[in-house]
Amino acid sequence: MPARRSLTMRQLRRILRLHHEGNSTRDIVRVTGVARTTVQRALERSKVAELAWPLADDVTDEVLEERLYERSGKNAGFGAGVRKRQEPDWAELVRELRRPALTMVILWEEYRKIWPDGYAYSRFCELLREFQQRLSSVMRQHHGAGDKVFVDYSGKRQAICDPLTGEVRMAEIFVAVLGASNYTFAEVTWSQTLPDLIGSHVRLFRHIGGVTRLLVPDNLKSGVNKASFYDPEINRSYGRMAEHYAVGVLPARPKRPKDKASVEAGVRFAQGYIIGRLRNRTFFSLDEANAAVADAMTDMNTRPMRKLGVSRADLLESLERPALKPLPDAEYEYAEWKLVRVGIDYHVEIDKFYYSVPHALMRQQVDARITTGTIELFHKGKRVATTADPSSSPAKSPWTAGTKS
């Protein structure tokens, strides 16, 4: 960082006002906290530039800086004929800032190597932040590439009509937004229950071709039991999925708007872009609805963003995807976890079926892992029993040996 911070235009306006009100240089220094020599130099430049307080309404900060600090040829004055400082590509700088370990200092130093007479560091940062503020709310949040993906369900649901009965069933819309690129993934599922929620995550990671460092769910009731920055309480099945993909879970905290600004803006945009385009269509199956959502999602992600001049898909390929962690060798298989107690007859009851376990576990609590075709029991992290196809089991069925898979 440069050794000396330059005067901001806000400070300069304050100095001019205080001077106009008859305050001495010493008083101005005391009130503003600006060095005496800086105040004197600012007043001298203002006099040469024929700037008087109050300034005209059309004198913006940019105009003020040009009149005070720019020179043209041999002219040491500050009036007409000034040249404008070389402007960097602010949109490119915003994209670069999303790369890991890149800072404003590095970008400013690179800028000054190309344009030695360019903006001072403080003004450079000020202008860059102003450009960021002009971006839409969905792009304004600063997140590193590959760092976070925000997930939520849309508040609006999609109607799907049974082609045989004409009955209309409402389906949920899952939305995920990558933090750095704002690339959006969306799909339609029948519910927000854990099987559908986790299935959407599996398809999300498959679609983007990697895994982010963190998952930020917006307090999804099926996945998050309690949101806390330091010790979030995650549903066990959701947590197992996160462990499989080696991704951390950081739920958005209630009443903390900054935690969920990206996903809320992304969900709103997805609703307007995707749902709005499908509002007059009738779908007769979940697959048909998802095909239409996928087409709208592709169109949205490949459309250039007005402020940045590139598309979400471009940023995914050039910025986000290289920073993602690789996918595991196998996709996660959904499993439901239950804590059950072994009875005195060394049997456990799961979904109205009874299964025998080693007698040494009588009265002990064991963890049951339930998948589509398998039930496994674990005691203190060790698998002690397993069975296949529980739906075809009799009222009481022996478990296979715990050492078998």
Buried (B, 14 or more C-beta within 10 A) or exposed (E): EEEEBBBBBEBBBBBBBBBEEEBEBEEBBEEBEBEEEBBBEBBEBBEEBEBEEEBEEEBEBBBBBBBBBBEEEEEEBBEEEBEEBEEBEBBEBBBBBBBEEBEBEEBBEEBBEEEEEBBBBBBBBBBBEEBBEEBEEBBBBEBBBBBBBBBBBBEBBBBBBEEEEEEEEEBBBBBBBBBBBBBBBBBBBEEBEBBBBBBBBBBBBEEBEBBBBBBBBBBBEBBBBEBEEEEBEBBBBBBBBBEBBEBBBBBBBEEEEEBBBBBBBBBBBBBEBBBEBBEEEEBEEBEBBBEBBBEBBEEBBEEEBEBBEBBBBBBBBBBBBEBBBEBEEEEBBBBBBBEBEBBEEBBBBBEEBBBBBBEEBBEBEBBBBBEEEBBBBBBEEEBBBBBEEBEEBEEEBEBEEBEEE
